[in-house]
Amino acid sequence: MKDPEQFRALFAYSPYHRVVDGTRYPAVYLQTGEHDGRVDPMNSRKMAARLQRATSSGRPVLLWTSGTAGHGFGTPLDERIAVNADVFAFLFDQLGVTYRPVGSRPVP
């Protein structure tokens, strides 16, 4: 980058450069698309790898990558449904939510 002022502005809010080794980070779920014209998917890969190396919490740092999606626009419905199912499964797992069909009896 040629303009030092622009570099300082970008660096000031870069989450990648704010990761601190040995920090107990919460579980993280990142998403990226191979055809994202706005954000290079390598940024997500680098962030996931950085968090995985830095965290001391033992919680998962996961990266979901779509080979057909971009920045959300034009993503097929079946893929959007699959992504949402993965997000909810991740959240439910991390929050300790369990599934019990309506009308079923609690497990003792």
Steps between C-alpha positions, in 0.01 A plus 500: 500500500648831394315736733612461864183673621281240328714220641462634854122532452465141376736361763305676777191284444657178373365208709781277374763727650314515833518125571713436809672167565382318812163677516198288594295579190141378477395249236515654154315409181622675184349478152649577161423446135756408237347750257474800732582811301506721810708301749779266394424157654866481603424763765254262667748214480773712656268621777385147583858374511613794713218450752558124513865556584439783748208379709553328831131431566478162331185618324468432127595748230322382186508621140218413260595552135261492207634403161202655322415813698633853499406778739150360559335612177405223261553222752260213420212447743610149596844632594354788704286247689804278563702798626221605736473145631875499569484839674213389724671167575816689599307745718289229664811293573684794655197610702417148619158499334351154461219390273190331633203443266176665606294262715793276589588420856813640661789260533560422870 
